[in-house]
Amino acid sequence: MEIQILKDEKNDLEASVDNQTVVEVVRSYLNKDSSVKLAAWKKEHYSKPLILKVKTEGKTAKKALSDAIANIQKDLDKYKDEFKKAK
């Protein structure tokens, strides 16, 4: 999977992501953060990667993205542990 930062300002971030599943999960977690005012993605053409856009207030967009990824990792670890217990 490839992620490329296209725009990196304090409260505004755009990144190119080539995996729709990953970008949708990240968008979902970003929207749970009260400092995130906008977290959305778009696809201009089927042959081009997705563009994730993040706008924040009170926290940098990079920090919000980092927090969302950390929360995803924490939840995945929890699900992995629960799955191991179910075996």
N, CA, C and O atoms as a GROMACS GRO file, in nm:
protein
  348
    1MET      N    1   0.084  -0.117   0.000
    1MET     CA    2   0.000   0.000   0.000
    1MET      C    3   0.089   0.124   0.000
    1MET      O    4   0.191   0.129   0.069
    2GLU      N    5   0.050   0.220  -0.077
    2GLU     CA    6   0.129   0.343  -0.087
    2GLU      C    7   0.047   0.463  -0.041
    2GLU      O    8  -0.068   0.480  -0.081
    3ILE      N    9   0.108   0.546   0.044
    3ILE     CA   10   0.047   0.670   0.090
    3ILE      C   11   0.144   0.782   0.058
    3ILE      O   12   0.263   0.774   0.088
    4GLN      N   13   0.091   0.887  -0.003
    4GLN     CA   14   0.175   1.002  -0.039
    4GLN      C   15   0.106   1.128   0.013
    4GLN      O   16  -0.011   1.153  -0.018
    5ILE      N   17   0.178   1.209   0.091
    5ILE     CA   18   0.124   1.334   0.142
    5ILE      C   19   0.128   1.437   0.030
    5ILE      O   20   0.233   1.463  -0.028
    6LEU      N   21   0.013   1.495  -0.002
    6LEU     CA   22   0.003   1.594  -0.108
    6LEU      C   23   0.003   1.736  -0.053
    6LEU      O   24   0.057   1.828  -0.115
    7LYS      N   25  -0.059   1.753   0.064
    7LYS     CA   26  -0.068   1.885   0.126
    7LYS      C   27  -0.056   1.865   0.276
    7LYS      O   28  -0.126   1.782   0.334
    8ASP      N   29   0.033   1.941   0.339
    8ASP     CA   30   0.055   1.927   0.483
    8ASP      C   31   0.066   2.064   0.546
    8ASP      O   32   0.174   2.123   0.554
    9GLU      N   33  -0.048   2.114   0.590
    9GLU     CA   34  -0.052   2.240   0.664
    9GLU      C   35  -0.101   2.209   0.804
    9GLU      O   36  -0.146   2.097   0.830
   10LYS      N   37  -0.095   2.304   0.894
   10LYS     CA   38  -0.126   2.279   1.033
   10LYS      C   39  -0.262   2.210   1.051
   10LYS      O   40  -0.270   2.105   1.115
   11ASN      N   41  -0.366   2.267   0.997
   11ASN     CA   42  -0.501   2.213   1.016
   11ASN      C   43  -0.562   2.156   0.889
   11ASN      O   44  -0.683   2.136   0.882
   12ASP      N   45  -0.481   2.130   0.791
   12ASP     CA   46  -0.531   2.083   0.662
   12ASP      C   47  -0.431   1.985   0.601
   12ASP      O   48  -0.314   2.018   0.582
   13LEU      N   49  -0.479   1.864   0.573
   13LEU     CA   50  -0.390   1.761   0.519
   13LEU      C   51  -0.461   1.689   0.406
   13LEU      O   52  -0.581   1.662   0.414
   14GLU      N   53  -0.388   1.659   0.301
   14GLU     CA   54  -0.438   1.576   0.191
   14GLU      C   55  -0.334   1.469   0.163
   14GLU      O   56  -0.214   1.496   0.157
   15ALA      N   57  -0.383   1.347   0.146
   15ALA     CA   58  -0.294   1.235   0.118
   15ALA      C   59  -0.354   1.148   0.009
   15ALA      O   60  -0.475   1.129   0.002
   16SER      N   61  -0.267   1.095  -0.074
   16SER     CA   62  -0.306   1.002  -0.179
   16SER      C   63  -0.288   0.861  -0.124
   16SER      O   64  -0.180   0.825  -0.076
   17VAL      N   65  -0.395   0.780  -0.131
   17VAL     CA   66  -0.393   0.644  -0.077
   17VAL      C   67  -0.446   0.550  -0.185
   17VAL      O   68  -0.544   0.582  -0.252
   18ASP      N   69  -0.381   0.436  -0.201
   18ASP     CA   70  -0.423   0.346  -0.309
   18ASP      C   71  -0.510   0.229  -0.263
   18ASP      O   72  -0.531   0.135  -0.339
   19ASN      N   73  -0.563   0.234  -0.140
   19ASN     CA   74  -0.645   0.125  -0.088
   19ASN      C   75  -0.774   0.182  -0.030
   19ASN      O   76  -0.771   0.252   0.071
   20GLN      N   77  -0.886   0.152  -0.092
   20GLN     CA   78  -1.014   0.208  -0.050
   20GLN      C   79  -1.058   0.159   0.088
   20GLN      O   80  -1.115   0.235   0.165
   21THR      N   81  -1.032   0.034   0.118
   21THR     CA   82  -1.070  -0.021   0.248
   21THR      C   83  -0.997   0.053   0.360
   21THR      O   84  -1.059   0.093   0.459
   22VAL      N   85  -0.870   0.070   0.345
   22VAL     CA   86  -0.789   0.138   0.448
   22VAL      C   87  -0.833   0.283   0.464
   22VAL      O   88  -0.850   0.330   0.576
   23VAL      N   89  -0.852   0.353   0.354
   23VAL     CA   90  -0.888   0.494   0.364
   23VAL      C   91  -1.027   0.511   0.426
   23VAL      O   92  -1.051   0.610   0.495
   24GLU      N   93  -1.117   0.417   0.405
   24GLU     CA   94  -1.250   0.426   0.465
   24GLU      C   95  -1.244   0.401   0.615
   24GLU      O   96  -1.314   0.468   0.691
   25VAL      N   97  -1.163   0.307   0.658
   25VAL     CA   98  -1.147   0.282   0.802
   25VAL      C   99  -1.084   0.404   0.869
   25VAL      O  100  -1.129   0.446   0.976
   26VAL      N  101  -0.981   0.460   0.809
   26VAL     CA  102  -0.915   0.578   0.865
   26VAL      C  103  -1.014   0.695   0.872
   26VAL      O  104  -1.018   0.766   0.972
   27ARG      N  105  -1.091   0.715   0.768
   27ARG     CA  106  -1.192   0.823   0.766
   27ARG      C  107  -1.292   0.805   0.879
   27ARG      O  108  -1.329   0.901   0.947
   28SER      N  109  -1.336   0.682   0.899
   28SER     CA  110  -1.432   0.653   1.005
   28SER      C  111  -1.377   0.686   1.143
   28SER      O  112  -1.446   0.747   1.224
   29TYR      N  113  -1.253   0.647   1.170
   29TYR     CA  114  -1.192   0.678   1.298
   29TYR      C  115  -1.164   0.827   1.313
   29TYR      O  116  -1.177   0.881   1.423
   30LEU      N  117  -1.125   0.894   1.206
   30LEU     CA  118  -1.101   1.038   1.214
   30LEU      C  119  -1.229   1.112   1.254
   30LEU      O  120  -1.224   1.207   1.332
   31ASN      N  121  -1.342   1.069   1.200
   31ASN     CA  122  -1.468   1.137   1.228
   31ASN      C  123  -1.517   1.116   1.371
   31ASN      O  124  -1.611   1.184   1.414
   32LYS      N  125  -1.456   1.026   1.446
   32LYS     CA  126  -1.488   1.007   1.588
   32LYS      C  127  -1.417   1.111   1.675
   32LYS      O  128  -1.454   1.130   1.791
   33ASP      N  129  -1.317   1.178   1.620
   33ASP     CA  130  -1.236   1.277   1.693
   33ASP      C  131  -1.307   1.412   1.687
   33ASP      O  132  -1.335   1.463   1.578
   34SER      N  133  -1.334   1.471   1.803
   34SER     CA  134  -1.408   1.598   1.807
   34SER      C  135  -1.329   1.715   1.747
   34SER      O  136  -1.389   1.816   1.710
   35SER      N  137  -1.198   1.704   1.736
   35SER     CA  138  -1.118   1.812   1.678
   35SER      C  139  -1.116   1.805   1.525
   35SER      O  140  -1.070   1.898   1.459
   36VAL      N  141  -1.165   1.696   1.468
   36VAL     CA  142  -1.170   1.682   1.322
   36VAL      C  143  -1.300   1.742   1.271
   36VAL      O  144  -1.409   1.698   1.308
   37LYS      N  145  -1.287   1.842   1.188
   37LYS     CA  146  -1.404   1.909   1.130
   37LYS      C  147  -1.445   1.847   0.998
   37LYS      O  148  -1.562   1.853   0.960
   38LEU      N  149  -1.349   1.787   0.927
   38LEU     CA  150  -1.378   1.720   0.800
   38LEU      C  151  -1.279   1.606   0.781
   38LEU      O  152  -1.158   1.624   0.793
   39ALA      N  153  -1.332   1.490   0.750
   39ALA     CA  154  -1.249   1.376   0.711
   39ALA      C  155  -1.328   1.306   0.601
   39ALA      O  156  -1.433   1.246   0.625
   40ALA      N  157  -1.276   1.314   0.481
   40ALA     CA  158  -1.347   1.257   0.366
   40ALA      C  159  -1.245   1.215   0.261
   40ALA      O  160  -1.130   1.258   0.263
   41TRP      N  161  -1.291   1.130   0.170
   41TRP     CA  162  -1.205   1.091   0.059
   41TRP      C  163  -1.283   1.100  -0.070
   41TRP      O  164  -1.406   1.097  -0.072
   42LYS      N  165  -1.208   1.112  -0.178
   42LYS     CA  166  -1.270   1.117  -0.310
   42LYS      C  167  -1.183   1.042  -0.409
   42LYS      O  168  -1.063   1.023  -0.388
   43LYS      N  169  -1.245   1.000  -0.516
   43LYS     CA  170  -1.173   0.931  -0.622
   43LYS      C  171  -1.212   1.001  -0.752
   43LYS      O  172  -1.326   0.994  -0.796
   44GLU      N  173  -1.116   1.069  -0.812
   44GLU     CA  174  -1.143   1.146  -0.933
   44GLU      C  175  -1.165   1.057  -1.055
   44GLU      O  176  -1.246   1.088  -1.142
   45HIS      N  177  -1.091   0.946  -1.060
   45HIS     CA  178  -1.101   0.855  -1.174
   45HIS      C  179  -1.060   0.717  -1.125
   45HIS      O  180  -0.973   0.704  -1.038
   46TYR      N  181  -1.121   0.613  -1.180
   46TYR     CA  182  -1.092   0.477  -1.131
   46TYR      C  183  -0.945   0.438  -1.144
   46TYR      O  184  -0.899   0.349  -1.072
   47SER      N  185  -0.872   0.501  -1.232
   47SER     CA  186  -0.731   0.466  -1.250
   47SER      C  187  -0.638   0.546  -1.159
   47SER      O  188  -0.517   0.524  -1.158
   48LYS      N  189  -0.694   0.640  -1.082
   48LYS     CA  190  -0.613   0.723  -0.993
   48LYS      C  191  -0.636   0.684  -0.847
   48LYS      O  192  -0.741   0.629  -0.814
   49PRO      N  193  -0.540   0.711  -0.761
   49PRO     CA  194  -0.558   0.678  -0.619
   49PRO      C  195  -0.661   0.770  -0.552
   49PRO      O  196  -0.698   0.874  -0.606
   50LEU      N  197  -0.706   0.728  -0.436
   50LEU     CA  198  -0.801   0.806  -0.358
   50LEU      C  199  -0.729   0.924  -0.292
   50LEU      O  200  -0.609   0.917  -0.264
   51ILE      N  201  -0.803   1.029  -0.267
   51ILE     CA  202  -0.748   1.145  -0.197
   51ILE      C  203  -0.822   1.158  -0.064
   51ILE      O  204  -0.943   1.178  -0.062
   52LEU      N  205  -0.748   1.146   0.046
   52LEU     CA  206  -0.803   1.164   0.181
   52LEU      C  207  -0.780   1.308   0.222
   52LEU      O  208  -0.667   1.358   0.213
   53LYS      N  209  -0.885   1.376   0.267
   53LYS     CA  210  -0.875   1.515   0.309
   53LYS      C  211  -0.914   1.523   0.456
   53LYS      O  212  -1.017   1.469   0.497
   54VAL      N  213  -0.830   1.591   0.535
   54VAL     CA  214  -0.854   1.606   0.678
   54VAL      C  215  -0.840   1.753   0.715
   54VAL      O  216  -0.739   1.816   0.686
   55LYS      N  217  -0.944   1.808   0.780
   55LYS     CA  218  -0.939   1.944   0.833
   55LYS      C  219  -0.969   1.936   0.981
   55LYS      O  220  -1.062   1.867   1.023
   56THR      N  221  -0.890   2.009   1.061
   56THR     CA  222  -0.905   2.003   1.206
   56THR      C  223  -0.914   2.141   1.267
   56THR      O  224  -0.889   2.243   1.202
   57GLU      N  225  -0.950   2.141   1.396
   57GLU     CA  226  -0.954   2.263   1.475
   57GLU      C  227  -0.911   2.225   1.617
   57GLU      O  228  -0.975   2.141   1.680
   58GLY      N  229  -0.804   2.285   1.667
   58GLY     CA  230  -0.759   2.255   1.803
   58GLY      C  231  -0.651   2.148   1.810
   58GLY      O  232  -0.592   2.126   1.916
   59LYS      N  233  -0.625   2.082   1.701
   59LYS     CA  234  -0.523   1.977   1.693
   59LYS      C  235  -0.474   1.977   1.549
   59LYS      O  236  -0.552   2.002   1.457
   60THR      N  237  -0.346   1.951   1.527
   60THR     CA  238  -0.298   1.947   1.389
   60THR      C  239  -0.359   1.828   1.316
   60THR      O  240  -0.393   1.727   1.377
   61ALA      N  241  -0.372   1.841   1.188
   61ALA     CA  242  -0.428   1.734   1.106
   61ALA      C  243  -0.339   1.610   1.113
   61ALA      O  244  -0.389   1.498   1.115
   62LYS      N  245  -0.208   1.630   1.116
   62LYS     CA  246  -0.116   1.517   1.126
   62LYS      C  247  -0.134   1.442   1.258
   62LYS      O  248  -0.130   1.319   1.261
   63LYS      N  249  -0.154   1.515   1.367
   63LYS     CA  250  -0.176   1.454   1.499
   63LYS      C  251  -0.308   1.377   1.499
   63LYS      O  252  -0.315   1.267   1.554
   64ALA      N  253  -0.411   1.433   1.438
   64ALA     CA  254  -0.540   1.365   1.431
   64ALA      C  255  -0.527   1.235   1.352
   64ALA      O  256  -0.583   1.132   1.392
   65LEU      N  257  -0.454   1.239   1.242
   65LEU     CA  258  -0.432   1.120   1.161
   65LEU      C  259  -0.352   1.016   1.240
   65LEU      O  260  -0.384   0.897   1.238
   66SER      N  261  -0.250   1.060   1.308
   66SER     CA  262  -0.168   0.971   1.391
   66SER      C  263  -0.252   0.907   1.502
   66SER      O  264  -0.239   0.787   1.527
   67ASP      N  265  -0.337   0.986   1.567
   67ASP     CA  266  -0.424   0.933   1.672
   67ASP      C  267  -0.522   0.831   1.616
   67ASP      O  268  -0.547   0.728   1.679
   68ALA      N  269  -0.578   0.859   1.500
   68ALA     CA  270  -0.673   0.765   1.438
   68ALA      C  271  -0.604   0.632   1.407
   68ALA      O  272  -0.661   0.526   1.432
   69ILE      N  273  -0.485   0.638   1.353
   69ILE     CA  274  -0.411   0.515   1.320
   69ILE      C  275  -0.377   0.439   1.448
   69ILE      O  276  -0.385   0.316   1.450
   70ALA      N  277  -0.339   0.509   1.554
   70ALA     CA  278  -0.309   0.443   1.682
   70ALA      C  279  -0.435   0.374   1.737
   70ALA      O  280  -0.426   0.264   1.790
   71ASN      N  281  -0.549   0.439   1.725
   71ASN     CA  282  -0.674   0.379   1.773
   71ASN      C  283  -0.713   0.256   1.690
   71ASN      O  284  -0.763   0.158   1.744
   72ILE      N  285  -0.688   0.263   1.561
   72ILE     CA  286  -0.714   0.147   1.475
   72ILE      C  287  -0.626   0.030   1.518
   72ILE      O  288  -0.674  -0.083   1.531
   73GLN      N  289  -0.498   0.057   1.539
   73GLN     CA  290  -0.405  -0.049   1.581
   73GLN      C  291  -0.447  -0.109   1.715
   73GLN      O  292  -0.441  -0.230   1.734
   74LYS      N  293  -0.490  -0.024   1.808
   74LYS     CA  294  -0.534  -0.070   1.940
   74LYS      C  295  -0.656  -0.162   1.926
   74LYS      O  296  -0.661  -0.268   1.988
   75ASP      N  297  -0.752  -0.122   1.844
   75ASP     CA  298  -0.872  -0.204   1.824
   75ASP      C  299  -0.838  -0.335   1.754
   75ASP      O  300  -0.892  -0.439   1.789
   76LEU      N  301  -0.750  -0.331   1.655
   76LEU     CA  302  -0.710  -0.454   1.586
   76LEU      C  303  -0.641  -0.551   1.680
   76LEU      O  304  -0.662  -0.672   1.672
   77ASP      N  305  -0.557  -0.500   1.769
   77ASP     CA  306  -0.491  -0.586   1.868
   77ASP      C  307  -0.594  -0.650   1.961
   77ASP      O  308  -0.583  -0.767   1.995
   78LYS      N  309  -0.694  -0.570   2.001
   78LYS     CA  310  -0.800  -0.622   2.088
   78LYS      C  311  -0.878  -0.732   2.016
   78LYS      O  312  -0.908  -0.835   2.076
   79TYR      N  313  -0.912  -0.710   1.888
   79TYR     CA  314  -0.986  -0.811   1.811
   79TYR      C  315  -0.903  -0.938   1.792
   79TYR      O  316  -0.956  -1.049   1.796
   80LYS      N  317  -0.773  -0.920   1.773
   80LYS     CA  318  -0.684  -1.035   1.756
   80LYS      C  319  -0.681  -1.119   1.882
   80LYS      O  320  -0.687  -1.242   1.876
   81ASP      N  321  -0.672  -1.052   1.997
   81ASP     CA  322  -0.670  -1.124   2.125
   81ASP      C  323  -0.803  -1.197   2.149
   81ASP      O  324  -0.803  -1.311   2.196
   82GLU      N  325  -0.913  -1.132   2.117
   82GLU     CA  326  -1.044  -1.196   2.135
   82GLU      C  327  -1.059  -1.315   2.041
   82GLU      O  328  -1.118  -1.417   2.078
   83PHE      N  329  -1.006  -1.304   1.921
   83PHE     CA  330  -1.013  -1.413   1.825
   83PHE      C  331  -0.932  -1.534   1.875
   83PHE      O  332  -0.974  -1.648   1.860
   84LYS      N  333  -0.815  -1.506   1.933
   84LYS     CA  334  -0.730  -1.614   1.985
   84LYS      C  335  -0.799  -1.687   2.100
   84LYS      O  336  -0.789  -1.809   2.113
   85LYS      N  337  -0.870  -1.611   2.184
   85LYS     CA  338  -0.943  -1.672   2.296
   85LYS      C  339  -1.057  -1.760   2.247
   85LYS      O  340  -1.092  -1.858   2.313
   86ALA      N  341  -1.115  -1.727   2.133
   86ALA     CA  342  -1.231  -1.800   2.081
   86ALA      C  343  -1.192  -1.934   2.019
   86ALA      O  344  -1.278  -2.019   1.997
   87LYS      N  345  -1.066  -1.953   1.991
   87LYS     CA  346  -1.022  -2.080   1.926
   87LYS      C  347  -1.039  -2.198   2.016
   87LYS      O  348  -1.008  -2.311   1.977
   0.00000   0.00000   0.00000
